[in-house]
């Protein structure tokens, strides 16, 4: 069961390296990672390119020439996805190492599951706080 991870980015150079590493360091290794840079004007593109060069087998990198917005970038990522499951990651978020393993486990239990939500730890600047954000 292949998982497609889709990340749209615009001027996220402050956190994007943390986000990319959190995907590449997953315990579950059966995934593709689709990153779309939305014409960033900071150093985001260079950071993404560095990881793309190191892991071309799993990373697909698209660089927009004009800013198109997050929705368009996510739609592009979905259209390129080959996975049975699509997971979204914001470029300023960090996943726990077992995120994709847990997603695969949940979707393996039943075909009636449409989405999977998880808890988040809040990060301020470069420090992870003890605050837990529960969206549902």
C-alpha positions in Angstrom: 0.0 0.0 0.0 1.8 3.1 -1.3 1.3 6.4 0.5 1.7 9.7 -1.3 2.8 12.6 0.8 1.9 16.0 -0.7 3.4 19.2 0.6 2.9 22.7 -0.9 5.3 25.4 0.1 5.5 29.2 -0.2 8.4 31.0 1.6 8.8 28.4 4.3 12.5 28.3 4.5 12.4 28.8 8.3 10.8 25.4 8.9 10.7 23.4 5.7 13.9 21.4 6.3 12.4 20.1 9.6 9.2 19.1 7.7 11.1 17.3 4.9 13.3 15.5 7.4 10.3 14.4 9.4 8.9 12.7 6.2 12.2 11.1 5.1 12.8 9.8 8.7 9.5 7.8 8.8 9.5 4.3 10.1 7.2 3.4 7.2 9.3 3.6 4.0 6.7 2.7 1.3 5.9 6.3 0.3 6.4 8.9 -2.4 7.0 12.5 -1.4 5.6 15.2 -3.7 6.8 18.7 -2.9 5.5 21.8 -4.8 7.2 25.1 -4.3 4.8 28.0 -5.2 7.4 30.5 -6.5 9.0 31.2 -3.2 11.2 34.2 -2.9 13.2 32.9 0.1 15.7 30.0 0.3 12.9 27.3 0.2 13.6 26.1 -3.3 17.3 25.6 -2.6 16.5 23.6 0.6 14.0 21.4 -1.3 16.4 20.9 -4.2 19.1 19.7 -1.8 16.8 16.9 -0.5 15.5 16.1 -4.0 19.0 15.5 -5.2 19.7 13.2 -2.3 16.5 11.1 -2.6 15.2 11.2 -6.2 13.7 7.8 -5.8 11.0 9.0 -3.4 10.9 12.8 -3.9 9.1 14.4 -6.8 9.8 18.2 -6.9 7.7 20.8 -8.8 8.7 24.4 -8.9 6.0 26.9 -9.9 7.2 29.9 -11.9 4.3 32.1 -10.6 2.6 32.0 -7.2 -0.7 30.1 -7.7 -1.9 29.5 -4.2 -1.9 26.5 -1.9 -5.1 24.9 -3.4 -3.6 24.8 -6.9 -0.4 23.3 -5.6 -2.2 20.6 -3.6 -4.3 19.8 -6.7 -1.1 19.4 -8.7 0.3 17.1 -6.0 -2.8 15.0 -6.0 -2.8 14.7 -9.8 0.8 13.4 -9.6 0.2 11.0 -6.7 0.4 7.3 -7.4 -0.4 6.2 -3.8 -3.4 4.4 -2.5 -3.5 6.9 0.4 -2.7 10.7 0.2 -1.4 12.5 3.2 -0.9 16.3 3.4 1.9 18.0 5.3 2.2 21.8 5.7 5.7 23.0 5.2 5.9 24.3 8.7 4.7 21.0 10.4 6.8 18.1 11.7 5.6 14.5 11.8 6.3 12.0 14.5 8.4 9.0 13.1 5.4 6.7 13.3 2.9 8.9 11.5 2.8 7.0 8.2 3.0 3.6 9.9 -0.1 4.5 11.9 -1.9 5.8 8.8 -1.2 2.6 7.0 -2.4 0.6 10.0 -5.7 2.5 10.3 -6.5 2.3 6.6 -5.6 -1.4 6.5 -8.3 -2.1 9.2 -11.2 -1.1 7.1 -12.0 0.2 3.6 -14.8 2.4 5.1 -12.3 5.0 6.4 -12.1 8.2 4.5 -9.6 10.3 6.6 -7.4 10.0 9.6 -6.6 12.8 12.0 -3.8 12.9 14.6 -2.8 15.2 17.4 -0.1 17.8 17.0 2.5 19.3 19.2 2.8 23.0 18.8 6.2 24.5 17.7 7.2 28.1 18.3 10.2 29.4 16.5 12.5 26.3 16.6 11.2 25.0 20.0 8.6 22.3 20.3 6.3 23.2 23.1 4.5 20.8 25.4 1.1 22.1 24.1 -1.0 19.5 22.3 -3.4 20.7 19.6 -6.4 18.4 19.1 -8.3 19.5 16.0 -11.1 17.0 16.3 
